[in-house]
Amino acid sequence: MGKGILEAVHDTARGLAKAGVMNAVTLREFDALCLPTIHAYTCDEIRAIRLRNKASQVKTGRGAPARHSHAGAWEREAWPSALN
């Protein structure tokens, strides 16, 4: 099947911006509409992912990228979500 409507409109907007018909601000608004939704993981999900990948909290923090203390805080629900 073909592209979704939003993706087709976004492609058109990129083409219009490239041609100089649409300004960069409007294109950024289209870009924002097309961002994927991000799953907000629970502390248990974060820990399960880390353990499944046999990673320490230090490695998890580096991969995020964040400090290892942040990875531990995420597992304890002691760190505010970046999505809120």
C-alpha positions in Angstrom: 0.0 0.0 0.0 1.1 3.6 -0.5 2.0 6.3 1.9 -0.4 7.6 4.5 -2.0 11.0 3.9 0.1 12.8 6.5 3.3 11.4 5.0 2.2 12.4 1.5 1.3 16.0 2.6 4.7 16.2 4.4 6.5 15.1 1.3 4.7 17.8 -0.6 5.6 20.4 2.0 9.3 19.4 1.7 9.0 19.9 -2.0 7.4 23.3 -1.7 10.1 24.4 0.8 12.9 23.1 -1.5 11.3 25.1 -4.4 11.2 28.2 -2.2 7.4 28.4 -2.0 7.1 27.5 1.6 9.2 29.1 4.4 11.3 27.1 6.9 9.0 27.9 9.8 6.0 26.4 8.1 8.1 23.3 7.2 9.2 22.9 10.8 5.5 22.9 11.8 4.9 20.1 9.3 7.9 18.3 10.6 6.5 18.5 14.2 3.2 17.0 13.0 5.0 14.0 11.6 7.0 13.1 14.6 6.3 9.5 15.9 4.8 9.0 19.3 7.2 8.1 22.0 6.4 5.4 24.5 6.9 6.5 28.1 8.5 3.5 29.8 7.8 2.5 33.4 10.6 1.9 35.8 9.9 -1.9 35.5 10.1 -1.7 31.7 13.4 0.2 31.9 14.9 -2.4 34.3 13.6 -5.3 32.2 15.2 -3.9 29.0 18.5 -3.3 30.8 18.6 -6.8 32.3 17.5 -8.4 29.0 20.5 -6.7 27.3 22.8 -7.7 30.2 23.8 -4.0 30.7 24.8 -2.3 33.8 23.2 1.0 34.9 26.4 2.7 33.8 26.1 1.3 30.3 22.4 2.1 30.1 23.2 5.7 31.1 25.9 6.0 28.5 23.6 4.6 25.8 20.8 7.1 26.6 23.1 9.3 26.9 22.9 10.1 30.6 24.7 9.6 33.8 24.6 6.1 35.4 22.8 7.7 38.4 20.0 8.7 36.0 19.5 5.2 34.8 19.2 4.0 38.4 16.7 6.8 39.2 14.6 5.8 36.1 14.4 2.3 37.6 13.2 3.8 40.9 10.8 6.2 39.3 12.8 9.0 41.1 13.5 10.9 37.9 11.0 13.1 36.1 10.1 12.0 32.6 11.6 14.0 29.8 8.2 13.7 28.1 6.2 15.5 30.7 
